[in-house]
Amino acid sequence: MKSIRFRHALKWLTATAALLVFPLAHAQWAYNDAYWHRGPWAAEKAQSSWMQTVQDSTPLWQLSIPGTHDSASTGYGGDAVQTQSLTISQQLTAGIRYLDFRCRLFDGSLQLHHGVVWLHKSCASGVADVAAFLRKHPSETVLIKVQQEHSSASDAEYQREFDKMVEPFSNVVWQGAGATKTPTLGQVRGKIVFIQRFNQWTRNVLSYNRFYHLDNYQMGTNWDLHSHWEAVKSQLSAFAQGREMEEWITHLVGSGGSFPYFVAGGRSSPNGGHLLTGLTTPGWSGSYPDFPRDDCFIGICSIFFKGLNELTAEYIEKHKPAYVGIIVADFPGPLLIDAIIKRNARTWKYNDTASAGEVFVYDNPYTHTVDYFAARSTGSYWYFPAACRAQPLRLRRPRGTRRSATCMNTGIPIAIRSTTSRRAGPATTPARGTGSRRTRRPMRTGITWVRRY
């Protein structure tokens, strides 16, 4: 009896020691880089031409688009005002396609402001940055929401100054709002699409009021963050359950009792660690259910804050809604931007069908890349598209290696179009009594590789 008790005590001590040495971080911190308060990330991770993978016929409002809030607020006014760490040009290179310009009419010109704080940049300078980007990347379009900030000019006066500012850029500004309020991507490639939050009833403009939007920005204290997340989560859940693709804008922002960097990243300082809520488990296990539990000791874990950017990127990647609309964020990082962009391509599934020109995305476990490709023809597919074209009828595995259904010397999965076959199952079947795998004769895959990053 004493021996059994001793063994139980030893197991308990071993488990306690393990908690001391190995804190329970793991997957709950996997989306830290959805928040970004640094300079531009590596060029190979840039998303400067991601719209080239989307068909011209796609309605603009059916795209999932990453955006920034107070896009020009990069530091003037301090932490209470700063909402971005990247310049407008750097944001566009990173994949941002919706910008928020708040312009004060002062002394005959429009100046970018965040509230009372002048951002030392004119609205025209911001538009020039976008125009320069589009000249280099004609496959893209950029939406710019303009609103009057810290001035009280009449709609007529503000419209007059706005038209004067835009006139030099007329060759890169989409001017088809009088003909259609629902343009396709092909109609606006290489163009700026202005969305006015002033004088919104002018006939030939796109009005901000046409959009449905979630903009629950008022924060009393830091402890309001989880309730803000629950509102965003409800919105994302509706998308995941098939909400109709309409003109949706979701804001991942908060102000008042919290700094923007905290709302976006849950951090104790712009580049610090995640802030503690002050609660622990198991005593408060039911509190803040989506916030991480970590730094555990003897079964007691601290509950940390987690920012809206991280929570949103994690939810999108986990539930993979087909559409999320325009998501506007402070300090968006590569993991959030990529998660939104990937919603513009279908996730390829085993034994599925494709339409000609349809774009798909695949998190490739063999090459550790995210692959985008377009189907050249309509039909059904057995397994997964691959870049290889001439697969052998029989794949022999070298002695001592694992069985594999990949193309020779590539590590990329085999794709077999099966529009003429009625047999179900994977693309490869085991050969009895051998250590090899036998593949049916493949037809042309019908796949065009678009890009890989």
C-alpha positions, -999 to 999 in steps of 0.1 A, spaced: 0 0 0 28 24 9 45 15 -24 14 25 -44 11 58 -25 48 65 -31 44 59 -68 14 83 -70 33 110 -51 63 106 -74 40 110 -105 25 141 -90 60 156 -83 71 148 -118 41 165 -134 46 195 -112 83 198 -122 73 195 -158 50 224 -155 78 245 -139 102 237 -167 78 237 -197 51 264 -195 19 256 -215 24 280 -245 21 259 -276 -6 266 -302 -24 293 -282 4 318 -292 7 306 -328 -9 338 -342 12 364 -324 23 379 -358 -12 388 -367 -3 419 -347 26 439 -361 43 470 -345 75 468 -364 89 477 -399 80 459 -431 84 421 -431 105 400 -455 99 407 -492 92 370 -499 61 373 -477 48 404 -494 14 403 -511 19 431 -536 0 414 -564 -25 390 -548 -55 401 -568 -40 387 -600 -52 353 -588 -88 364 -588 -110 363 -619 -120 396 -636 -157 386 -634 -157 385 -595 -179 413 -581 -158 437 -560 -180 433 -530 -176 395 -530 -139 398 -523 -124 394 -488 -101 425 -484 -76 434 -456 -77 471 -446 -63 495 -422 -80 520 -398 -66 556 -397 -41 544 -423 -17 574 -421 -14 574 -383 21 560 -380 34 577 -349 25 614 -345 6 619 -312 21 589 -294 7 556 -285 -28 569 -278 -31 580 -315 -8 557 -335 -27 529 -353 -1 517 -379 36 509 -380 39 507 -418 37 536 -442 9 537 -468 32 523 -495 44 495 -472 8 486 -463 -1 482 -499 30 460 -506 20 439 -476 -14 432 -491 -37 460 -477 -64 470 -503 -87 493 -482 -74 525 -467 -90 549 -442 -82 586 -450 -94 612 -425 -89 646 -440 -92 680 -424 -100 709 -447 -75 736 -435 -64 767 -453 -76 755 -487 -62 719 -486 -70 685 -473 -46 673 -446 -46 639 -430 -56 639 -393 -64 615 -365 -88 635 -345 -71 667 -335 -36 654 -344 -22 664 -377 -3 635 -393 22 657 -412 9 644 -445 -16 658 -470 -44 637 -484 -31 643 -519 3 628 -509 -15 597 -496 -34 594 -529 -1 598 -548 14 569 -529 -16 547 -540 -14 559 -576 24 551 -577 17 516 -563 -10 509 -589 12 519 -618 36 492 -607 9 467 -599 -19 471 -625 -36 438 -614 -47 454 -581 -73 479 -570 -73 500 -538 -104 512 -520 -100 546 -501 -126 557 -477 -125 595 -472 -142 614 -444 -140 649 -430 -120 650 -398 -116 679 -373 -132 704 -396 -168 715 -402 -168 726 -438 -201 723 -457 -206 693 -480 -204 716 -510 -171 732 -499 -155 699 -489 -166 682 -521 -151 711 -541 -117 707 -524 -119 669 -527 -126 671 -565 -97 696 -569 -74 672 -551 -85 641 -571 -83 658 -605 -46 653 -611 -51 615 -605 -81 612 -628 -64 585 -650 -61 561 -620 -95 569 -603 -125 547 -611 -153 569 -624 -179 544 -632 -201 548 -601 -227 566 -622 -232 534 -643 -229 508 -616 -226 506 -579 -214 469 -581 -183 469 -603 -164 437 -610 -127 434 -602 -119 435 -639 -136 470 -642 -115 485 -614 -80 469 -619 -53 495 -617 -78 520 -603 -85 538 -570 -121 533 -558 -132 562 -535 -158 556 -509 -171 589 -495 -182 594 -459 -192 630 -467 -217 644 -491 -229 608 -495 -259 614 -516 -239 627 -546 -250 607 -576 -217 595 -591 -199 583 -559 -198 552 -538 -213 560 -504 -201 546 -471 -237 542 -461 -242 514 -487 -221 491 -465 -231 471 -435 -205 476 -409 -195 464 -374 -177 493 -357 -180 487 -320 -150 509 -311 -157 524 -277 -136 508 -249 -142 517 -212 -112 497 -199 -89 469 -211 -113 444 -196 -139 452 -223 -117 435 -249 -133 401 -246 -168 415 -252 -155 433 -282 -141 401 -295 -174 383 -289 -191 408 -313 -164 402 -339 -166 365 -334 -204 366 -339 -199 383 -372 -172 358 -384 -194 329 -373 -222 342 -395 -198 343 -424 -186 308 -416 -223 296 -416 -228 310 -451 -240 346 -446 -248 361 -480 -218 380 -497 -228 416 -492 -210 449 -486 -196 441 -451 -170 461 -432 -158 447 -399 -136 469 -377 -111 453 -353 -105 486 -334 -111 501 -300 -104 535 -284 -112 555 -253 -100 535 -223 -74 514 -242 -45 520 -265 -48 508 -301 -18 485 -297 -35 468 -268 -68 462 -287 -50 448 -317 -24 428 -298 -33 424 -261 2 436 -253 15 454 -222 34 479 -245 37 482 -283 64 455 -284 59 439 -250 44 406 -239 8 398 -235 -9 415 -205 -23 395 -177 -60 398 -169 -54 392 -132 -76 361 -132 -65 325 -129 -79 290 -134 -95 269 -121 -111 297 -100 -122 317 -130 -123 290 -157 -155 304 -171 -141 339 -176 -128 351 -209 -130 316 -225 -111 326 -257 -82 342 -239 -50 320 -234 -42 301 -202 -5 299 -195 23 302 -169 8 272 -150 20 261 -116 5 232 -96 -26 233 -118 -32 271 -115 -29 290 -148 -29 327 -155 -54 341 -180 -38 365 -205 -53 390 -228 -52 383 -265 -57 410 -292 -84 412 -318 -59 407 -347 -47 374 -332 -81 361 -323 -95 370 -358 -67 354 -377 -70 322 -356 -107 320 -361 -106 325 -399 -78 299 -403 -97 274 -382 -132 278 -396 -123 289 -432 -154 310 -441 -157 314 -478 -161 352 -474 -153 378 -446 -158 411 -465 -135 440 -457 -117 436 -423 -102 469 -410 -75 467 -384 -49 485 -364 -13 471 -368 -23 442 -390 5 416 -393 12 390 -420 -8 362 -404 -40 384 -403 -35 398 -439 -28 363 -453 -58 348 -435 -81 373 -451 -66 371 -486 -68 333 -486 -106 336 -484 -106 347 -520 -97 312 -531 -115 279 -524 -98 254 -502 -93 223 -523 -109 193 -509 -105 156 -517 -130 143 -543 -143 177 -552 -152 196 -584 -139 227 -600 -151 253 -625 -129 266 -653 -109 296 -641 -117 290 -604 -89 297 -580 -79 273 -552 -56 275 -522 -37 247 -506 -15 247 -475 11 223 -489 25 201 -462 51 187 -486 68 220 -497 56 240 -466 42 267 -489 8 281 -496 0 272 -532 -26 290 -554 -37 276 -587 -66 279 -612 -85 251 -630 -82 252 -668 -114 233 -672 -146 222 -654 -148 188 -639 -143 166 -608 -109 156 -593 -98 126 -573 -71 138 -551 -50 170 -552 -37 191 -581 0 190 -588 25 209 -609 39 176 -624 25 165 -657 40 131 -666 36 107 -636 49 72 -639 23 44 -638 41 28 -609 59 45 -581 86 24 -565 97 34 -531 134 29 -522 141 4 -495 138 20 -460 116 49 -471 79 56 -463 52 50 -489 43 81 -508 18 92 -533 39 121 -546 54 129 -580 90 116 -585 116 141 -572 91 168 -564 74 161 -531 42 175 -546 10 154 -544 -4 137 -575 -34 151 -592 -56 129 -614 -86 143 -632 -114 117 -630 -142 131 -651 -144 98 -671 -140 74 -642 -167 62 -618 -144 46 -592 -143 63 -558 -113 66 -535 -79 81 -534 -57 85 -565 -34 56 -554 -41 21 -542 -18 -4 -525 -4 -31 -547 -10 -65 -530 21 -83 -519 45 -56 -528 61 -26 -511 51 -2 -539 20 18 -548 3 15 -581 -13 45 -597 -40 45 -623 -30 61 -656 -33 99 -651 -50 122 -675 -40 159 -679 -45 176 -646 -61 207 -661 -43 229 -635 -25 262 -641 -2 272 -612 -7 309 -604 17 316 -577 34 302 -545 48 320 -515 
